[in-house]
Amino acid sequence: MNDILIPYLKSAFQLNYAEAAAAGLALFYPAAQFHAYGFFLSALFVLGLGFTILQIAANPYVAILGASETAPARLNLSQGFNSFGTTIAPVVGSYLIYELFFTKGTGSADAVKIPYLFFSGFALLVAIILALVRLPAFTNHEKVQHAAGALRFPQLSLGVIAIFAYVGGEVAIGSMMTNYAGLPEIANLPPARASVYVALYWGGLMIGRFTGSAAMSNLSKRVKILLAFVIPAVVYPFLVFIFYIKGLDTRDALPYIPFLLLLGSGFLVAKFSPARTLMLFALIVVALLLTTLATTGKVALFAVVAIGLFNSIMWSNIFTLAIHKLDKYTSQGSSLLVMGILGGAIVPWIQGFTADRIGVHASYIVPVACFAYLAFYGWKVGKLAEE
């Protein structure tokens, strides 16, 4: 796998950002110019292709950079920086589109022209930089397997479904959140202000992943316990600052603090085990979803927002648990796992379909099934490891 992984990884990064730039320059701008919905869908489709190529190459590469026991720590660290981008993106994007260009322009799709041209240019610049970076090379002389033999490993076959459920549930919750925060019985927020809570949701993934990177490393237990609470405390002011720059009362972020304490305590209760942490955090997410279904107002809002904290380690833990001991099937298993991100297209559609019929609030019953399965998967792979 690894003798072709490095050049593939570099081309993946280049393709990802080049396609993102092409989508912005060649598709988003004319879509706004001609007000053509099909152009917008095509642009999003091309972006999705780029991100898929990136995920297929980057995740196994990060996993093999060191010992398999600490692979979850490395993946959580890399995913943490990814979450940093998804945290600030709703705030920056909502300001540029809703507040700056939408209000000063014609109040139409023209508001996306300049922002998307800027993002496309930035993406193209990153692609050029990454093309010049020299990455460590690895060589694996094992024969690449072409038949679907990887699926005979239960941790992998069940893991593909787990990735499907995780990505589907995570995206469904995040993509529906602007509408959710705008409900009269929840917070009645306009889109620009609701974006702060969307940022808080994705910011939770950033906090959880940085914390998980330390919690699942080979550091001493005492240091892990300390960092499980210190990292959230250090990053939390950054999220409060988002409230400040958006003109919201920073005290509105205070209900988030108990969930930060629950995050650190969760790592301790799970004894820093990837399988046990996955099971426990999935159960917490199920409890939070049931809470938001049964309540309204700030309780319901923060129950959904806090899910990001406990979603955080799921991708990294599922991925490393699923490819563990696959040996010559690792490359094939990685590709199959990445195919599972199809859940990010299907589960949000199911939730949207449900929301059209029973309402946005009640539609949060859909991701409950996703995270219930993830709790089962964490329990199952823990059992397999003991056999």
C-alpha positions as CSV (number, residue, x, y, z in Angstrom):
1,M,0.0,0.0,0.0
2,N,2.6,2.5,1.1
3,D,4.9,2.4,-1.9
4,I,2.1,4.2,-3.9
5,L,0.6,6.1,-0.9
6,I,2.9,9.1,-0.8
7,P,2.5,10.3,-4.4
8,Y,-1.2,9.5,-4.2
9,L,-1.5,11.5,-1.0
10,K,0.2,14.5,-2.6
11,S,-2.0,14.3,-5.7
12,A,-5.0,13.9,-3.4
13,F,-4.2,17.1,-1.6
14,Q,-3.7,18.8,-4.9
15,L,-6.8,17.5,-6.5
16,N,-8.9,18.3,-3.5
17,Y,-7.9,22.0,-3.4
18,A,-7.7,22.3,-7.2
19,E,-11.2,20.9,-7.5
20,A,-12.4,23.2,-4.7
21,A,-10.9,26.2,-6.6
22,A,-12.4,25.1,-9.9
23,A,-15.8,24.7,-8.3
24,G,-15.6,28.2,-6.9
25,L,-14.2,29.9,-10.0
26,A,-16.0,27.9,-12.7
27,L,-19.2,26.9,-11.0
28,F,-20.2,29.0,-8.0
29,Y,-19.7,32.3,-9.7
30,P,-21.8,31.5,-12.8
31,A,-24.4,29.8,-10.6
32,A,-24.8,33.1,-8.8
33,Q,-24.7,35.0,-12.1
34,F,-27.4,32.9,-13.8
35,H,-29.2,32.0,-10.6
36,A,-29.0,28.3,-11.6
37,Y,-29.6,25.8,-8.9
38,G,-28.0,23.0,-10.9
39,F,-24.7,24.9,-10.9
40,F,-24.7,25.1,-7.2
41,L,-25.4,21.3,-6.9
42,S,-22.6,20.6,-9.4
43,A,-20.1,22.7,-7.5
44,L,-21.0,20.9,-4.2
45,F,-20.6,17.6,-6.0
46,V,-17.1,18.4,-7.2
47,L,-16.1,19.6,-3.8
48,G,-17.3,16.3,-2.4
49,L,-15.2,14.4,-4.8
50,G,-12.1,16.3,-3.7
51,F,-12.7,15.8,0.0
52,T,-13.3,12.0,-0.6
53,I,-9.9,11.7,-2.4
54,L,-8.3,13.5,0.5
55,Q,-9.9,11.2,3.1
56,I,-9.0,8.0,1.3
57,A,-5.3,8.9,1.3
58,A,-4.7,11.0,4.4
59,N,-6.4,8.8,7.1
60,P,-4.4,5.6,6.5
61,Y,-1.2,7.7,6.0
62,V,-1.6,9.3,9.4
63,A,-2.4,5.9,10.9
64,I,0.8,4.4,9.8
65,L,3.1,7.2,10.8
66,G,3.7,5.5,14.1
67,A,2.7,2.6,16.4
68,S,-0.8,1.3,15.9
69,E,-1.6,1.7,19.6
70,T,-1.3,5.5,19.3
71,A,-3.0,5.8,15.9
72,P,-6.2,7.2,17.4
73,A,-4.1,10.0,19.0
74,R,-2.6,11.0,15.7
75,L,-5.9,10.9,13.8
76,N,-7.6,12.9,16.6
77,L,-4.8,15.5,16.4
78,S,-5.1,15.9,12.6
79,Q,-8.9,15.9,12.7
80,G,-8.7,18.6,15.4
81,F,-7.2,21.1,13.0
82,N,-9.9,20.1,10.5
83,S,-12.4,21.0,13.1
84,F,-10.8,24.3,13.7
85,G,-11.7,25.2,10.1
86,T,-15.2,24.0,10.5
87,T,-15.5,26.1,13.7
88,I,-14.6,29.4,12.1
89,A,-16.2,28.7,8.7
90,P,-19.8,29.3,9.8
91,V,-18.9,32.5,11.5
92,V,-16.8,33.9,8.6
93,G,-19.1,32.6,5.9
94,S,-22.2,33.9,7.6
95,Y,-20.6,37.3,8.0
96,L,-19.5,37.6,4.4
97,I,-22.7,36.2,2.9
98,Y,-25.5,37.3,5.2
99,E,-24.2,40.5,6.7
100,L,-21.7,42.0,4.3
101,F,-22.5,41.1,0.7
102,F,-26.2,40.2,1.2
103,T,-27.1,43.4,2.9
104,K,-25.0,45.6,0.7
105,G,-25.9,43.9,-2.6
106,T,-29.1,42.9,-4.2
107,G,-30.2,40.6,-1.4
108,S,-29.9,37.5,-3.7
109,A,-27.5,34.8,-4.8
110,D,-25.1,37.5,-5.9
111,A,-24.0,37.6,-2.3
112,V,-21.9,34.5,-2.7
113,K,-19.8,35.7,-5.7
114,I,-17.0,37.5,-3.9
115,P,-16.8,35.2,-0.9
116,Y,-16.5,32.1,-3.1
117,L,-13.9,33.7,-5.4
118,F,-11.9,34.5,-2.3
119,F,-12.2,31.0,-0.8
120,S,-11.3,29.5,-4.2
121,G,-8.2,31.6,-4.5
122,F,-7.1,30.6,-1.0
123,A,-7.7,26.9,-1.7
124,L,-5.6,27.1,-4.9
125,L,-2.8,28.8,-2.9
126,V,-2.9,25.9,-0.4
127,A,-2.8,23.4,-3.2
128,I,0.4,25.0,-4.6
129,I,2.0,25.0,-1.2
130,L,1.2,21.3,-0.5
131,A,2.5,20.4,-3.9
132,L,5.9,21.6,-2.9
133,V,5.9,19.9,0.5
134,R,8.2,16.8,0.9
135,L,6.4,14.2,2.9
136,P,7.9,11.1,4.7
137,A,7.9,8.0,2.5
138,F,7.0,4.5,3.6
139,T,7.4,1.2,1.7
140,N,5.3,-1.9,2.1
141,H,6.2,-4.9,0.0
142,E,3.1,-6.8,0.8
143,K,0.9,-7.7,-2.2
144,V,-2.2,-5.5,-2.6
145,Q,-5.4,-7.5,-2.3
146,H,-8.1,-6.9,-4.9
147,A,-10.9,-9.2,-3.8
148,A,-13.2,-7.9,-1.0
149,G,-11.4,-10.1,1.5
150,A,-11.2,-7.3,4.1
151,L,-15.0,-7.7,4.7
152,R,-14.4,-11.1,6.4
153,F,-13.0,-9.2,9.4
154,P,-15.9,-8.3,11.6
155,Q,-14.2,-5.1,12.9
156,L,-14.1,-3.9,9.3
157,S,-17.5,-5.0,8.0
158,L,-19.2,-3.5,11.1
159,G,-16.9,-0.5,10.9
160,V,-18.1,0.5,7.4
161,I,-21.6,0.7,8.8
162,A,-20.3,2.6,11.8
163,I,-18.6,5.2,9.6
164,F,-21.9,5.5,7.6
165,A,-23.8,6.0,10.8
166,Y,-21.3,8.4,12.4
167,V,-20.9,10.7,9.3
168,G,-24.6,10.6,8.6
169,G,-25.5,11.5,12.2
170,E,-22.9,14.2,12.5
171,V,-23.7,16.0,9.3
172,A,-27.5,15.7,9.8
173,I,-27.2,17.3,13.2
174,G,-24.9,20.1,12.0
175,S,-26.7,20.9,8.7
176,M,-30.1,21.2,10.5
177,M,-28.8,23.3,13.3
178,T,-29.4,26.7,11.7
179,N,-33.1,25.9,11.2
180,Y,-33.2,24.3,14.6
181,A,-31.9,27.4,16.4
182,G,-34.3,29.5,14.5
183,L,-37.4,27.7,15.8
184,P,-39.6,29.8,18.1
185,E,-39.6,27.2,20.8
186,I,-35.8,26.8,20.8
187,A,-34.0,30.2,20.4
188,N,-35.8,32.0,17.5
189,L,-32.5,33.2,16.1
190,P,-31.9,34.6,12.6
191,P,-29.4,32.7,10.4
192,A,-26.5,35.0,11.1
193,R,-26.8,34.6,14.9
194,A,-27.7,30.9,14.7
195,S,-24.3,30.4,12.9
196,V,-22.6,31.1,16.3
197,Y,-24.2,27.9,17.7
198,V,-23.3,26.0,14.6
199,A,-19.7,27.1,15.2
200,L,-20.0,26.0,18.8
201,Y,-21.1,22.6,17.6
202,W,-18.2,22.2,15.3
203,G,-15.9,23.8,17.9
204,G,-16.9,21.0,20.2
205,L,-15.4,18.5,17.8
206,M,-12.2,20.6,17.8
207,I,-12.0,20.5,21.6
208,G,-12.8,16.8,21.8
209,R,-10.3,15.8,19.2
210,F,-7.4,17.8,20.7
211,T,-8.3,16.3,24.1
212,G,-8.7,12.8,22.6
213,S,-5.2,13.2,20.9
214,A,-3.7,13.5,24.4
215,A,-6.0,11.0,26.1
216,M,-5.2,8.2,23.7
217,S,-1.5,8.9,23.4
218,N,1.3,7.1,25.2
219,L,1.6,9.8,27.8
220,S,1.5,8.8,31.5
221,K,-1.9,8.3,33.1
222,R,-1.4,11.3,35.4
223,V,-0.7,13.6,32.4
224,K,-3.6,12.3,30.5
225,I,-6.0,13.0,33.4
226,L,-4.6,16.5,33.7
227,L,-4.9,17.3,29.9
228,A,-8.4,15.9,29.8
229,F,-9.5,18.9,31.7
230,V,-6.8,21.5,30.8
231,I,-7.2,21.3,27.0
232,P,-11.0,22.1,27.1
233,A,-10.3,24.9,29.6
234,V,-7.7,26.5,27.3
235,V,-9.8,26.2,24.1
236,Y,-13.1,27.3,25.7
237,P,-12.2,31.1,25.7
238,F,-11.7,30.9,21.9
239,L,-15.4,29.8,21.6
240,V,-16.5,32.5,23.9
241,F,-14.6,35.0,21.7
242,I,-16.8,34.0,18.8
243,F,-19.9,35.0,20.9
244,Y,-18.2,38.3,21.6
245,I,-17.3,39.2,18.0
246,K,-20.8,38.3,16.8
247,G,-22.4,40.7,19.3
248,L,-23.9,38.0,21.6
249,D,-23.8,38.0,25.4
250,T,-20.8,35.9,26.3
251,R,-22.7,34.6,29.3
252,D,-24.9,32.7,26.8
253,A,-22.0,30.3,26.4
254,L,-21.8,29.4,30.1
255,P,-24.2,26.4,29.8
256,Y,-21.4,24.8,27.7
257,I,-19.1,24.4,30.7
258,P,-20.7,21.4,32.4
259,F,-20.4,19.5,29.1
260,L,-16.7,20.2,29.0
261,L,-16.4,18.7,32.5
262,L,-18.4,15.7,31.3
263,L,-16.0,15.3,28.3
264,G,-13.0,15.1,30.5
265,S,-14.7,12.8,32.9
266,G,-15.8,10.5,30.0
267,F,-12.2,9.9,29.1
268,L,-11.4,8.9,32.7
269,V,-14.5,6.6,33.0
270,A,-13.6,4.9,29.7
271,K,-10.0,4.5,30.9
272,F,-8.7,6.1,27.7
273,S,-9.6,3.0,25.7
274,P,-10.7,3.8,22.1
275,A,-13.4,1.2,22.1
276,R,-14.8,2.0,25.5
277,T,-14.6,5.8,24.8
278,L,-16.5,5.3,21.6
279,M,-19.3,3.3,23.3
280,L,-19.6,5.7,26.2
281,F,-19.6,8.9,24.1
282,A,-22.2,7.4,21.7
283,L,-24.4,6.6,24.7
284,I,-24.0,10.2,25.9
285,V,-25.0,11.5,22.4
286,V,-28.1,9.3,22.5
287,A,-29.0,10.8,25.9
288,L,-28.5,14.4,24.6
289,L,-30.7,13.7,21.5
290,L,-33.4,12.3,23.7
291,T,-33.1,15.4,26.0
292,T,-33.5,17.8,23.1
293,L,-36.5,15.8,21.8
294,A,-38.2,16.1,25.3
295,T,-37.4,19.8,26.0
296,T,-37.3,23.3,24.5
297,G,-35.4,26.5,24.9
298,K,-31.7,26.7,26.0
299,V,-31.8,23.2,27.5
300,A,-32.7,21.7,24.1
301,L,-30.4,24.0,22.2
302,F,-27.3,23.2,24.3
303,A,-28.1,19.5,24.3
304,V,-27.7,19.5,20.6
305,V,-24.7,21.9,20.5
306,A,-22.8,19.8,23.1
307,I,-23.1,16.7,20.9
308,G,-20.1,18.0,19.0
309,L,-17.9,17.4,22.0
310,F,-18.7,13.7,22.0
311,N,-18.8,13.2,18.3
312,S,-15.2,14.4,18.2
313,I,-13.3,11.1,18.7
314,M,-15.7,8.9,16.8
315,W,-14.2,9.1,13.3
316,S,-10.6,8.5,14.5
317,N,-11.6,5.7,16.9
318,I,-13.8,3.9,14.4
319,F,-11.2,4.1,11.6
320,T,-8.3,2.8,13.7
321,L,-10.4,0.1,15.4
322,A,-11.7,-1.1,12.0
323,I,-8.3,-1.4,10.3
324,H,-6.6,-2.9,13.3
325,K,-4.9,-6.2,12.4
326,L,-6.1,-6.2,8.8
327,D,-2.4,-6.5,7.7
328,K,-2.4,-6.9,3.9
329,Y,-6.0,-5.8,3.7
330,T,-5.4,-2.5,5.3
331,S,-5.4,-0.5,2.1
332,Q,-8.6,-2.2,0.9
333,G,-10.2,-1.7,4.3
334,S,-9.4,2.0,4.3
335,S,-11.1,2.5,1.0
336,L,-14.2,0.6,2.2
337,L,-14.3,2.7,5.3
338,V,-14.1,6.0,3.4
339,M,-17.0,4.7,1.2
340,G,-19.0,4.8,4.4
341,I,-19.1,8.6,4.3
342,L,-22.0,8.1,2.0
343,G,-24.0,8.3,5.2
344,G,-23.3,12.1,5.1
345,A,-25.5,12.2,2.0
346,I,-28.3,9.8,3.0
347,V,-28.9,10.4,6.7
348,P,-29.4,14.2,6.4
349,W,-31.8,13.6,3.5
350,I,-33.8,11.2,5.8
351,Q,-33.8,13.8,8.5
352,G,-34.9,16.5,6.1
353,F,-37.6,14.3,4.8
354,T,-38.7,13.6,8.4
355,A,-38.6,17.3,9.2
356,D,-40.9,18.1,6.4
357,R,-43.5,15.8,7.9
358,I,-43.2,16.0,11.6
359,G,-41.1,19.2,12.1
360,V,-37.4,20.1,12.6
361,H,-37.5,19.6,16.3
362,A,-38.9,16.1,16.2
363,S,-36.7,15.1,13.3
364,Y,-33.8,14.7,15.7
365,I,-35.1,11.3,16.4
366,V,-33.3,10.2,13.2
367,P,-29.7,10.4,14.4
368,V,-30.7,8.6,17.6
369,A,-30.6,5.3,15.6
370,C,-27.1,6.2,14.2
371,F,-25.5,6.7,17.6
372,A,-27.2,3.7,19.2
373,Y,-25.5,1.6,16.6
374,L,-22.2,3.3,17.3
375,A,-22.6,2.4,21.0
376,F,-23.1,-1.2,19.9
377,Y,-20.0,-1.1,17.6
378,G,-17.8,0.2,20.5
379,W,-19.0,-2.6,22.7
380,K,-18.6,-5.2,19.9
381,V,-15.0,-4.3,19.0
382,G,-14.1,-4.2,22.6
383,K,-15.3,-7.8,22.9
384,L,-13.4,-8.8,19.8
385,A,-10.2,-7.3,21.2
386,E,-10.6,-9.5,24.3
387,E,-11.0,-12.7,22.3
